[in-house]
Amino acid sequence: MAGVVQGFTGDGSGRVIVTPEIETILEAIATDRTNGATALAERGLDALELLARTLSDDAIEAEKLAVALARRIDQVRPAMGAIGVQAVFALTRARSLVDKGMQWTEALSQATSAEREALGQADQAIADLAQKEIGTGGRIVSISSSATAYRVIVGLAPTIVRIGEGNRLGDGIRAAEWLSERGIAVEIVPDAALPVVTKGARAVVIGADQVLADGAVINRCGSFSLALGASHWAVPVFVVCQRIKLSGQSQVPIETTNDLFHELPEGVTGRAPLFDKTPPSLVHRILTETQALSPIEAGAQARAIASQRESVLGFDSAR
C-alpha cells in the first residue's frame, strides 16, 4: 500500500507524486509557452517553497523529498535547463544551512527566498555590466522575448532598436511594446530580415534559454541566422543571461509548435522549431550577473554547474 509522507505519496515504483498545489505549478511550467525560462524557474522556486511548509523534522526523509521534487522540476521542461539549475542552486543552499544545524523546513524556505532575491537582482547587475562592455547609443538589434535583454537594452540607451517580430507567437511585438513604454524607439522587422538590418549596428543583444557545455547558445529560433548576419557585418553578438542559464548540457531537445501555420494543404505537415542553437564561434561575449565571459569560459562554467546538478540530483549531466 502506498504511504503518505508529508504531502508526498510513494507508490512503490520510485515515482514521487506531489500535492495538488505543487502539481498545478509543475503543470503550469510544462504548458507555458509565453513566459521565458527565468520566470518559469521562479515558479519552480514556488513549488519548493510549498514543499518547505510540509517537511518533517526527519532530516533524511526531508532531504529525500526535497531532492525528489527538485528532480521533477528539473525534468518538466528539458529544453529550458535554467528551471532545473535554479532548483539545484536552491537545494545546494538549503543543504549548506542544514549542515550548520538548521531544520530542513526552515533551511529550504530560507534558501528559496535567498535565490529568489538573487534572481531579482541579477538583471540590474547584467545591465550595468553591459553598459561597460557595449557602451551606449547607436542601433541595437535583437530577437525574442527576453526580460533580461529588455532591461539591458534600456540601459544601453540606443537611438533605435530593431527587433524581429517573433512570427505569430508575438515575441517581438511584446518586446517592442515594453521597450516603447520606456521611451525606447523601436522598429519591428520580419525575423528573416534581421541579418540584413544588422549592418551598421552597435551590437546584437539577445537572451538565452541555456548555454551548453561547449558555449553554444540555445535561444528563440532566428537567433542563429541573426548571429550569422552579425558575423557577416562584423557586428558583435552579446548574450545576456543569468548564471542559471549555464546548464552545461551537451545537447537539448528542441521544442516545436504548429501554431505558426494557417491550415495546411492535405498531405502537408508542418514543423516550426521554437529554439535554435547558435555556435560559440558567432558569440562575442556572454554577460552574466557576475562577469563577462567568452563562450569558452561560459562553457567551462556551464560544465561545472552540470557537475553540481549531477551531484545534487544524481542525473547524468548530459541528460
Contacts in CASP RR format, 6 or more apart in sequence:
PFRMAT RR
TARGET T0000
AUTHOR 0000-0000-0000
METHOD contacts of the structure
MODEL  1
MAGVVQGFTGDGSGRVIVTPEIETILEAIATDRTNGATALAERGLDALEL
LARTLSDDAIEAEKLAVALARRIDQVRPAMGAIGVQAVFALTRARSLVDK
GMQWTEALSQATSAEREALGQADQAIADLAQKEIGTGGRIVSISSSATAY
RVIVGLAPTIVRIGEGNRLGDGIRAAEWLSERGIAVEIVPDAALPVVTKG
ARAVVIGADQVLADGAVINRCGSFSLALGASHWAVPVFVVCQRIKLSGQS
QVPIETTNDLFHELPEGVTGRAPLFDKTPPSLVHRILTETQALSPIEAGA
QARAIASQRESVLGFDSAR
2 9 0 8 1.000
2 10 0 8 1.000
2 11 0 8 1.000
2 12 0 8 1.000
3 9 0 8 1.000
3 10 0 8 1.000
5 56 0 8 1.000
5 61 0 8 1.000
5 65 0 8 1.000
6 54 0 8 1.000
6 55 0 8 1.000
6 56 0 8 1.000
6 61 0 8 1.000
6 62 0 8 1.000
6 65 0 8 1.000
7 18 0 8 1.000
7 19 0 8 1.000
7 54 0 8 1.000
8 16 0 8 1.000
8 17 0 8 1.000
8 18 0 8 1.000
8 19 0 8 1.000
8 65 0 8 1.000
8 68 0 8 1.000
9 16 0 8 1.000
9 17 0 8 1.000
10 16 0 8 1.000
10 17 0 8 1.000
11 17 0 8 1.000
16 65 0 8 1.000
16 68 0 8 1.000
16 69 0 8 1.000
16 71 0 8 1.000
16 72 0 8 1.000
17 23 0 8 1.000
18 26 0 8 1.000
18 47 0 8 1.000
18 51 0 8 1.000
18 69 0 8 1.000
18 72 0 8 1.000
19 50 0 8 1.000
19 54 0 8 1.000
21 50 0 8 1.000
22 47 0 8 1.000
22 50 0 8 1.000
22 51 0 8 1.000
22 69 0 8 1.000
25 43 0 8 1.000
25 44 0 8 1.000
25 46 0 8 1.000
25 47 0 8 1.000
25 50 0 8 1.000
26 47 0 8 1.000
26 72 0 8 1.000
26 73 0 8 1.000
26 76 0 8 1.000
28 43 0 8 1.000
29 40 0 8 1.000
29 43 0 8 1.000
29 44 0 8 1.000
29 73 0 8 1.000
29 76 0 8 1.000
29 77 0 8 1.000
29 83 0 8 1.000
30 76 0 8 1.000
30 77 0 8 1.000
32 40 0 8 1.000
33 169 0 8 1.000
33 257 0 8 1.000
33 274 0 8 1.000
36 80 0 8 1.000
36 145 0 8 1.000
36 146 0 8 1.000
36 147 0 8 1.000
36 209 0 8 1.000
37 77 0 8 1.000
37 80 0 8 1.000
37 81 0 8 1.000
37 82 0 8 1.000
37 83 0 8 1.000
37 209 0 8 1.000
37 210 0 8 1.000
37 244 0 8 1.000
37 245 0 8 1.000
38 82 0 8 1.000
38 119 0 8 1.000
38 147 0 8 1.000
38 148 0 8 1.000
38 242 0 8 1.000
38 244 0 8 1.000
39 147 0 8 1.000
40 77 0 8 1.000
40 80 0 8 1.000
40 82 0 8 1.000
40 83 0 8 1.000
41 80 0 8 1.000
41 82 0 8 1.000
41 83 0 8 1.000
41 84 0 8 1.000
41 85 0 8 1.000
41 86 0 8 1.000
41 87 0 8 1.000
41 119 0 8 1.000
41 244 0 8 1.000
42 86 0 8 1.000
42 116 0 8 1.000
42 119 0 8 1.000
44 73 0 8 1.000
44 83 0 8 1.000
44 84 0 8 1.000
44 86 0 8 1.000
44 87 0 8 1.000
45 86 0 8 1.000
45 87 0 8 1.000
45 90 0 8 1.000
45 112 0 8 1.000
45 115 0 8 1.000
45 116 0 8 1.000
45 119 0 8 1.000
47 69 0 8 1.000
47 73 0 8 1.000
48 66 0 8 1.000
48 69 0 8 1.000
48 70 0 8 1.000
48 73 0 8 1.000
48 87 0 8 1.000
48 90 0 8 1.000
48 91 0 8 1.000
48 108 0 8 1.000
48 111 0 8 1.000
48 112 0 8 1.000
49 108 0 8 1.000
49 109 0 8 1.000
49 112 0 8 1.000
49 113 0 8 1.000
51 65 0 8 1.000
51 66 0 8 1.000
51 69 0 8 1.000
51 108 0 8 1.000
52 104 0 8 1.000
52 105 0 8 1.000
52 106 0 8 1.000
52 108 0 8 1.000
52 109 0 8 1.000
52 112 0 8 1.000
53 105 0 8 1.000
53 109 0 8 1.000
55 62 0 8 1.000
55 65 0 8 1.000
55 66 0 8 1.000
55 104 0 8 1.000
55 105 0 8 1.000
55 108 0 8 1.000
56 62 0 8 1.000
57 103 0 8 1.000
57 104 0 8 1.000
57 105 0 8 1.000
59 98 0 8 1.000
59 103 0 8 1.000
59 104 0 8 1.000
62 103 0 8 1.000
62 104 0 8 1.000
62 105 0 8 1.000
63 95 0 8 1.000
63 98 0 8 1.000
63 104 0 8 1.000
66 91 0 8 1.000
66 94 0 8 1.000
66 104 0 8 1.000
66 108 0 8 1.000
67 91 0 8 1.000
67 312 0 8 1.000
67 313 0 8 1.000
69 87 0 8 1.000
70 84 0 8 1.000
70 87 0 8 1.000
70 88 0 8 1.000
70 90 0 8 1.000
70 91 0 8 1.000
70 312 0 8 1.000
70 313 0 8 1.000
71 313 0 8 1.000
71 315 0 8 1.000
73 83 0 8 1.000
73 84 0 8 1.000
73 87 0 8 1.000
74 81 0 8 1.000
74 83 0 8 1.000
74 84 0 8 1.000
74 87 0 8 1.000
74 88 0 8 1.000
74 309 0 8 1.000
74 313 0 8 1.000
74 315 0 8 1.000
76 83 0 8 1.000
77 83 0 8 1.000
78 252 0 8 1.000
78 253 0 8 1.000
78 319 0 8 1.000
79 209 0 8 1.000
79 218 0 8 1.000
79 252 0 8 1.000
79 253 0 8 1.000
79 254 0 8 1.000
79 255 0 8 1.000
79 274 0 8 1.000
79 275 0 8 1.000
80 209 0 8 1.000
80 210 0 8 1.000
81 209 0 8 1.000
81 210 0 8 1.000
81 245 0 8 1.000
81 247 0 8 1.000
81 249 0 8 1.000
81 252 0 8 1.000
82 209 0 8 1.000
82 210 0 8 1.000
82 242 0 8 1.000
82 244 0 8 1.000
82 245 0 8 1.000
82 247 0 8 1.000
84 244 0 8 1.000
84 309 0 8 1.000
85 244 0 8 1.000
85 245 0 8 1.000
85 246 0 8 1.000
85 247 0 8 1.000
85 305 0 8 1.000
85 309 0 8 1.000
86 115 0 8 1.000
86 119 0 8 1.000
86 244 0 8 1.000
88 305 0 8 1.000
88 308 0 8 1.000
88 309 0 8 1.000
88 312 0 8 1.000
88 313 0 8 1.000
89 115 0 8 1.000
89 244 0 8 1.000
90 108 0 8 1.000
90 111 0 8 1.000
90 112 0 8 1.000
90 115 0 8 1.000
91 108 0 8 1.000
91 111 0 8 1.000
91 312 0 8 1.000
92 308 0 8 1.000
92 312 0 8 1.000
93 110 0 8 1.000
93 111 0 8 1.000
93 114 0 8 1.000
93 115 0 8 1.000
94 104 0 8 1.000
94 107 0 8 1.000
94 108 0 8 1.000
94 110 0 8 1.000
94 111 0 8 1.000
94 112 0 8 1.000
95 107 0 8 1.000
95 312 0 8 1.000
97 106 0 8 1.000
97 107 0 8 1.000
97 110 0 8 1.000
97 111 0 8 1.000
98 104 0 8 1.000
98 107 0 8 1.000
102 110 0 8 1.000
118 289 0 8 1.000
119 242 0 8 1.000
119 244 0 8 1.000
121 289 0 8 1.000
122 148 0 8 1.000
122 242 0 8 1.000
122 243 0 8 1.000
122 288 0 8 1.000
122 289 0 8 1.000
123 147 0 8 1.000
123 148 0 8 1.000
123 151 0 8 1.000
123 152 0 8 1.000
123 242 0 8 1.000
123 289 0 8 1.000
124 151 0 8 1.000
125 289 0 8 1.000
125 290 0 8 1.000
126 148 0 8 1.000
126 151 0 8 1.000
126 152 0 8 1.000
126 240 0 8 1.000
126 241 0 8 1.000
126 242 0 8 1.000
126 287 0 8 1.000
126 288 0 8 1.000
126 289 0 8 1.000
127 151 0 8 1.000
127 152 0 8 1.000
127 154 0 8 1.000
127 155 0 8 1.000
129 287 0 8 1.000
129 289 0 8 1.000
129 291 0 8 1.000
129 292 0 8 1.000
130 152 0 8 1.000
130 155 0 8 1.000
130 156 0 8 1.000
130 205 0 8 1.000
130 238 0 8 1.000
130 240 0 8 1.000
130 287 0 8 1.000
131 155 0 8 1.000
131 156 0 8 1.000
133 238 0 8 1.000
133 285 0 8 1.000
133 287 0 8 1.000
133 292 0 8 1.000
134 156 0 8 1.000
134 202 0 8 1.000
134 203 0 8 1.000
134 205 0 8 1.000
134 236 0 8 1.000
134 238 0 8 1.000
135 156 0 8 1.000
135 202 0 8 1.000
136 155 0 8 1.000
136 156 0 8 1.000
136 157 0 8 1.000
136 158 0 8 1.000
137 156 0 8 1.000
137 157 0 8 1.000
137 158 0 8 1.000
137 159 0 8 1.000
137 202 0 8 1.000
138 158 0 8 1.000
138 159 0 8 1.000
138 160 0 8 1.000
138 201 0 8 1.000
138 202 0 8 1.000
139 158 0 8 1.000
139 159 0 8 1.000
139 160 0 8 1.000
139 161 0 8 1.000
139 162 0 8 1.000
139 200 0 8 1.000
139 201 0 8 1.000
139 202 0 8 1.000
140 153 0 8 1.000
140 156 0 8 1.000
140 158 0 8 1.000
140 160 0 8 1.000
140 161 0 8 1.000
140 162 0 8 1.000
140 201 0 8 1.000
140 202 0 8 1.000
140 203 0 8 1.000
140 204 0 8 1.000
140 205 0 8 1.000
141 161 0 8 1.000
141 162 0 8 1.000
141 163 0 8 1.000
141 194 0 8 1.000
141 197 0 8 1.000
141 198 0 8 1.000
141 201 0 8 1.000
141 203 0 8 1.000
141 204 0 8 1.000
141 205 0 8 1.000
141 226 0 8 1.000
141 230 0 8 1.000
141 235 0 8 1.000
142 149 0 8 1.000
142 153 0 8 1.000
142 161 0 8 1.000
142 162 0 8 1.000
142 163 0 8 1.000
142 164 0 8 1.000
142 175 0 8 1.000
142 204 0 8 1.000
142 205 0 8 1.000
142 206 0 8 1.000
143 163 0 8 1.000
143 164 0 8 1.000
143 166 0 8 1.000
143 171 0 8 1.000
143 172 0 8 1.000
143 191 0 8 1.000
143 194 0 8 1.000
143 206 0 8 1.000
143 219 0 8 1.000
143 220 0 8 1.000
143 222 0 8 1.000
143 223 0 8 1.000
143 226 0 8 1.000
144 166 0 8 1.000
144 171 0 8 1.000
144 172 0 8 1.000
144 175 0 8 1.000
144 206 0 8 1.000
144 207 0 8 1.000
144 219 0 8 1.000
144 220 0 8 1.000
144 222 0 8 1.000
144 223 0 8 1.000
145 170 0 8 1.000
145 171 0 8 1.000
145 172 0 8 1.000
145 174 0 8 1.000
145 175 0 8 1.000
145 220 0 8 1.000
146 175 0 8 1.000
146 206 0 8 1.000
146 207 0 8 1.000
146 208 0 8 1.000
146 219 0 8 1.000
146 240 0 8 1.000
148 207 0 8 1.000
148 240 0 8 1.000
148 241 0 8 1.000
148 242 0 8 1.000
149 175 0 8 1.000
149 205 0 8 1.000
149 206 0 8 1.000
149 207 0 8 1.000
149 240 0 8 1.000
150 175 0 8 1.000
150 178 0 8 1.000
150 179 0 8 1.000
152 205 0 8 1.000
152 240 0 8 1.000
152 287 0 8 1.000
153 161 0 8 1.000
153 179 0 8 1.000
153 184 0 8 1.000
153 205 0 8 1.000
154 179 0 8 1.000
154 182 0 8 1.000
154 184 0 8 1.000
156 202 0 8 1.000
156 205 0 8 1.000
158 184 0 8 1.000
158 185 0 8 1.000
158 202 0 8 1.000
159 185 0 8 1.000
160 185 0 8 1.000
160 186 0 8 1.000
160 187 0 8 1.000
161 176 0 8 1.000
161 179 0 8 1.000
161 184 0 8 1.000
161 185 0 8 1.000
161 186 0 8 1.000
161 187 0 8 1.000
162 186 0 8 1.000
162 187 0 8 1.000
162 188 0 8 1.000
162 189 0 8 1.000
162 194 0 8 1.000
162 197 0 8 1.000
162 198 0 8 1.000
162 201 0 8 1.000
163 172 0 8 1.000
163 175 0 8 1.000
163 176 0 8 1.000
163 179 0 8 1.000
163 186 0 8 1.000
163 187 0 8 1.000
163 188 0 8 1.000
163 189 0 8 1.000
164 171 0 8 1.000
164 172 0 8 1.000
164 188 0 8 1.000
164 189 0 8 1.000
164 190 0 8 1.000
164 191 0 8 1.000
164 193 0 8 1.000
164 194 0 8 1.000
165 171 0 8 1.000
165 172 0 8 1.000
165 173 0 8 1.000
165 188 0 8 1.000
165 189 0 8 1.000
165 190 0 8 1.000
165 191 0 8 1.000
166 172 0 8 1.000
166 173 0 8 1.000
166 191 0 8 1.000
166 220 0 8 1.000
167 191 0 8 1.000
167 260 0 8 1.000
167 272 0 8 1.000
168 259 0 8 1.000
168 260 0 8 1.000
169 257 0 8 1.000
169 259 0 8 1.000
169 260 0 8 1.000
169 274 0 8 1.000
171 220 0 8 1.000
172 188 0 8 1.000
173 188 0 8 1.000
175 186 0 8 1.000
176 186 0 8 1.000
176 188 0 8 1.000
179 186 0 8 1.000
180 186 0 8 1.000
189 197 0 8 1.000
191 222 0 8 1.000
191 225 0 8 1.000
192 225 0 8 1.000
194 222 0 8 1.000
194 225 0 8 1.000
194 226 0 8 1.000
194 229 0 8 1.000
195 225 0 8 1.000
195 226 0 8 1.000
195 228 0 8 1.000
195 229 0 8 1.000
195 230 0 8 1.000
195 232 0 8 1.000
196 229 0 8 1.000
198 204 0 8 1.000
198 226 0 8 1.000
198 229 0 8 1.000
198 230 0 8 1.000
198 233 0 8 1.000
198 235 0 8 1.000
199 233 0 8 1.000
199 235 0 8 1.000
200 233 0 8 1.000
200 235 0 8 1.000
201 230 0 8 1.000
201 233 0 8 1.000
201 235 0 8 1.000
202 235 0 8 1.000
203 235 0 8 1.000
203 236 0 8 1.000
203 237 0 8 1.000
203 238 0 8 1.000
204 226 0 8 1.000
204 227 0 8 1.000
204 230 0 8 1.000
204 235 0 8 1.000
204 236 0 8 1.000
204 237 0 8 1.000
204 238 0 8 1.000
205 238 0 8 1.000
205 240 0 8 1.000
206 217 0 8 1.000
206 219 0 8 1.000
206 223 0 8 1.000
206 226 0 8 1.000
206 227 0 8 1.000
206 237 0 8 1.000
206 238 0 8 1.000
206 239 0 8 1.000
206 240 0 8 1.000
207 217 0 8 1.000
207 219 0 8 1.000
207 239 0 8 1.000
207 240 0 8 1.000
207 241 0 8 1.000
208 217 0 8 1.000
208 218 0 8 1.000
208 219 0 8 1.000
208 239 0 8 1.000
208 240 0 8 1.000
208 241 0 8 1.000
208 245 0 8 1.000
208 286 0 8 1.000
209 218 0 8 1.000
209 219 0 8 1.000
209 220 0 8 1.000
209 245 0 8 1.000
209 275 0 8 1.000
210 217 0 8 1.000
210 218 0 8 1.000
210 245 0 8 1.000
210 246 0 8 1.000
210 247 0 8 1.000
210 248 0 8 1.000
210 249 0 8 1.000
210 252 0 8 1.000
211 217 0 8 1.000
211 218 0 8 1.000
211 239 0 8 1.000
211 241 0 8 1.000
211 245 0 8 1.000
211 246 0 8 1.000
211 247 0 8 1.000
211 248 0 8 1.000
211 286 0 8 1.000
211 298 0 8 1.000
211 299 0 8 1.000
211 302 0 8 1.000
212 218 0 8 1.000
212 247 0 8 1.000
212 248 0 8 1.000
212 249 0 8 1.000
212 250 0 8 1.000
212 251 0 8 1.000
212 252 0 8 1.000
212 277 0 8 1.000
212 299 0 8 1.000
212 302 0 8 1.000
213 248 0 8 1.000
213 249 0 8 1.000
213 250 0 8 1.000
213 299 0 8 1.000
213 302 0 8 1.000
213 303 0 8 1.000
213 306 0 8 1.000
213 317 0 8 1.000
214 250 0 8 1.000
214 280 0 8 1.000
214 295 0 8 1.000
214 299 0 8 1.000
215 280 0 8 1.000
215 283 0 8 1.000
215 286 0 8 1.000
215 295 0 8 1.000
215 296 0 8 1.000
215 298 0 8 1.000
215 299 0 8 1.000
215 302 0 8 1.000
216 277 0 8 1.000
216 278 0 8 1.000
216 279 0 8 1.000
216 280 0 8 1.000
216 295 0 8 1.000
217 223 0 8 1.000
217 239 0 8 1.000
217 277 0 8 1.000
217 278 0 8 1.000
217 280 0 8 1.000
217 283 0 8 1.000
217 286 0 8 1.000
217 295 0 8 1.000
218 252 0 8 1.000
218 275 0 8 1.000
218 276 0 8 1.000
218 277 0 8 1.000
218 278 0 8 1.000
219 239 0 8 1.000
219 275 0 8 1.000
219 276 0 8 1.000
219 278 0 8 1.000
220 274 0 8 1.000
220 275 0 8 1.000
220 276 0 8 1.000
221 272 0 8 1.000
221 273 0 8 1.000
221 274 0 8 1.000
221 275 0 8 1.000
221 276 0 8 1.000
222 276 0 8 1.000
223 276 0 8 1.000
223 278 0 8 1.000
224 276 0 8 1.000
224 277 0 8 1.000
224 278 0 8 1.000
224 279 0 8 1.000
224 282 0 8 1.000
226 237 0 8 1.000
227 237 0 8 1.000
227 278 0 8 1.000
227 279 0 8 1.000
227 282 0 8 1.000
227 283 0 8 1.000
228 282 0 8 1.000
229 235 0 8 1.000
230 236 0 8 1.000
230 237 0 8 1.000
230 282 0 8 1.000
231 237 0 8 1.000
231 282 0 8 1.000
236 284 0 8 1.000
236 285 0 8 1.000
237 278 0 8 1.000
237 282 0 8 1.000
237 283 0 8 1.000
237 284 0 8 1.000
238 283 0 8 1.000
238 284 0 8 1.000
238 285 0 8 1.000
238 286 0 8 1.000
238 287 0 8 1.000
239 283 0 8 1.000
239 285 0 8 1.000
239 286 0 8 1.000
239 287 0 8 1.000
240 286 0 8 1.000
240 287 0 8 1.000
241 286 0 8 1.000
241 287 0 8 1.000
241 288 0 8 1.000
242 288 0 8 1.000
242 289 0 8 1.000
243 288 0 8 1.000
243 289 0 8 1.000
243 290 0 8 1.000
243 301 0 8 1.000
243 305 0 8 1.000
245 288 0 8 1.000
246 288 0 8 1.000
246 298 0 8 1.000
246 299 0 8 1.000
246 301 0 8 1.000
246 302 0 8 1.000
246 305 0 8 1.000
247 302 0 8 1.000
247 305 0 8 1.000
247 306 0 8 1.000
247 309 0 8 1.000
248 299 0 8 1.000
248 302 0 8 1.000
248 303 0 8 1.000
248 305 0 8 1.000
248 306 0 8 1.000
248 317 0 8 1.000
249 306 0 8 1.000
249 317 0 8 1.000
249 318 0 8 1.000
249 319 0 8 1.000
250 317 0 8 1.000
250 318 0 8 1.000
251 318 0 8 1.000
251 319 0 8 1.000
252 319 0 8 1.000
254 273 0 8 1.000
254 274 0 8 1.000
254 275 0 8 1.000
254 276 0 8 1.000
255 273 0 8 1.000
255 274 0 8 1.000
255 275 0 8 1.000
256 271 0 8 1.000
256 272 0 8 1.000
256 273 0 8 1.000
256 274 0 8 1.000
257 272 0 8 1.000
257 274 0 8 1.000
258 270 0 8 1.000
258 271 0 8 1.000
258 272 0 8 1.000
259 272 0 8 1.000
260 272 0 8 1.000
261 270 0 8 1.000
261 272 0 8 1.000
264 270 0 8 1.000
280 295 0 8 1.000
280 296 0 8 1.000
280 299 0 8 1.000
281 295 0 8 1.000
283 295 0 8 1.000
285 292 0 8 1.000
285 293 0 8 1.000
285 294 0 8 1.000
286 292 0 8 1.000
286 293 0 8 1.000
286 294 0 8 1.000
286 295 0 8 1.000
286 297 0 8 1.000
286 298 0 8 1.000
287 293 0 8 1.000
288 298 0 8 1.000
293 299 0 8 1.000
293 301 0 8 1.000
303 317 0 8 1.000
306 317 0 8 1.000
306 318 0 8 1.000
307 317 0 8 1.000
309 315 0 8 1.000
309 317 0 8 1.000
310 316 0 8 1.000
310 317 0 8 1.000
END
